[in-house]
Amino acid sequence: MTNAALNVLGLPLAKCSVDPVTGFYRDGRCLVGAEDGGVHGVCAELDDAFLDYTAAQGNELRRPIPAYDFPGLTAGDRWCVCAWRWREAFEAGVAPPVVLAATHHEVLRVIKLRDLIQHAVDPPASGLDDGFYEF
């Protein structure tokens, strides 16, 4: 991985989920590296609206794929999602909640921090100047 493991608040990146095990590198964290063209750095708490939306876009996350040891996902699971897909869902009004502590800072190249904060399950205690963290 080429990027420091920092979250969108500039702190060490927390784990997103180990049950199910998520992450581009399947280590439970939403790490982003050069190999990850989709920038799978958003730690999302999946909900039915987002699962329906992404299925309609051709990515059915509910369906298990045993060959890849993928159990299929349900509402309530935490999963590292593609920053581009999260932004599309945001623009469509169906973005899932996010865990800021576990969301990689590289997603700020695609998503505004204020949009993530609006959907945060762990909003910062005090207001932030979101321009400070954006690239």
C-alpha positions in Angstrom: 0.0 0.0 0.0 1.3 3.4 -0.9 -0.8 5.5 1.5 -0.5 6.1 5.2 -3.3 4.3 7.1 -5.1 7.5 8.2 -8.9 8.1 8.3 -10.7 11.1 7.0 -10.1 12.9 10.3 -6.4 12.5 10.0 -6.2 9.8 12.8 -5.1 6.2 12.5 -7.5 4.1 10.5 -9.8 1.9 12.6 -11.1 -1.5 11.6 -14.3 -1.5 9.7 -15.4 -5.2 10.0 -14.0 -8.6 10.6 -17.5 -10.3 10.5 -17.8 -10.3 7.6 -14.2 -9.6 6.8 -14.0 -6.6 4.6 -11.5 -4.5 2.8 -9.8 -4.6 -0.5 -7.0 -6.5 1.2 -9.5 -8.6 3.3 -7.9 -7.5 6.6 -10.9 -5.8 8.1 -9.7 -2.2 7.2 -10.7 0.0 4.3 -7.1 0.4 3.2 -6.5 2.0 -0.2 -3.5 1.2 -2.4 -2.4 1.5 -5.9 -4.0 -1.8 -6.8 -7.5 -0.5 -5.7 -8.7 1.5 -8.7 -12.2 1.7 -7.1 -10.9 3.4 -3.9 -12.8 0.9 -1.6 -12.1 3.2 1.4 -15.6 4.1 2.7 -16.6 2.1 5.8 -20.4 1.9 5.3 -23.1 0.5 7.5 -25.1 -1.1 4.8 -28.9 -0.5 4.6 -31.5 -1.9 2.3 -31.8 1.4 0.3 -28.1 1.2 -0.6 -28.1 -2.5 -1.2 -31.1 -2.1 -3.6 -29.4 0.8 -5.3 -26.0 -0.9 -5.9 -27.9 -4.1 -7.1 -29.7 -1.9 -9.6 -26.3 -0.7 -10.8 -25.1 -4.3 -11.4 -23.3 -5.0 -8.1 -25.5 -7.4 -6.1 -23.9 -7.5 -2.7 -26.5 -9.7 -1.1 -25.7 -12.8 -3.2 -23.1 -15.1 -1.7 -20.2 -16.1 -3.9 -18.6 -19.2 -2.4 -15.7 -19.3 -4.9 -14.5 -16.1 -3.4 -15.5 -17.0 0.2 -18.0 -14.1 0.0 -21.0 -14.7 2.3 -23.3 -12.1 0.8 -24.2 -9.0 2.8 -27.3 -7.8 4.7 -28.5 -4.5 6.1 -26.5 -3.7 9.2 -23.2 -5.2 8.0 -20.2 -2.9 7.8 -18.4 -3.1 4.4 -15.7 -1.1 2.6 -17.4 0.3 -0.4 -16.1 2.1 -3.5 -15.9 5.9 -3.0 -17.4 6.4 -6.5 -20.4 4.2 -5.7 -21.0 5.9 -2.3 -20.9 9.3 -4.1 -23.3 8.1 -6.7 -25.7 6.8 -4.0 -25.3 10.1 -2.1 -26.3 12.0 -5.3 -29.3 9.7 -5.7 -30.3 10.2 -2.0 -29.5 6.7 -0.8 -26.0 6.9 0.6 -25.6 4.5 3.6 -24.2 5.7 7.0 -20.5 5.8 7.3 -17.9 5.2 10.1 -15.5 8.1 9.9 -12.9 6.4 12.1 -12.7 3.5 9.6 -13.0 5.5 6.4 -9.7 6.0 4.5 -8.5 9.6 3.9 -8.0 8.9 0.1 -11.8 8.9 -0.4 -11.6 12.7 0.1 -10.4 12.8 -3.5 -13.9 11.7 -4.5 -16.2 12.7 -1.6 -16.5 15.9 0.4 -15.8 15.5 4.1 -19.0 17.5 5.0 -21.0 14.9 3.0 -19.5 12.0 5.0 -20.0 13.8 8.3 -23.7 14.2 7.4 -24.0 10.4 7.1 -21.6 9.6 10.0 -22.5 7.1 12.7 -19.6 8.6 14.7 -19.6 12.4 13.9 -16.8 14.5 15.3 -17.4 16.0 18.7 -16.8 19.5 17.4 -17.2 21.1 14.0 -14.3 20.6 11.6 -13.1 22.8 8.8 -13.6 20.2 6.1 -11.4 22.1 3.8 -8.4 21.2 6.0 -8.7 17.5 5.2 -9.7 17.7 1.6 -7.1 17.3 -1.2 
